[in-house]
Amino acid sequence: MTGQEDREVHPYSDFLEHIPKSVIEPLIA
């Protein structure tokens, strides 16, 4: 799987990359 395909599946990946996982995980948990 290439980076472009991953972005198509997760369109917000680029946006989430700028947010620490410690902040994201509690929200999506």
VENSUL-V383596 format. One line per field, one symbol per residue. ss: DSSP state (A for helix, B for strand, O for the rest). phi: phi as a letter, one per 40 degrees, with the letter a starting at -180 (. if undefined). psi: psi as a letter, one per 40 degrees, with the letter a starting at -180 (. if undefined). Layout:
ss = ???
phi = ???
psi = ???
This chain:
ss = OOAAAAAAAOOOAAAAOOOOAAAAAAAAO
phi = .ccccccccbccdcccccbdccccdcccc
psi = hidddddddgeedddddehiddddddde.
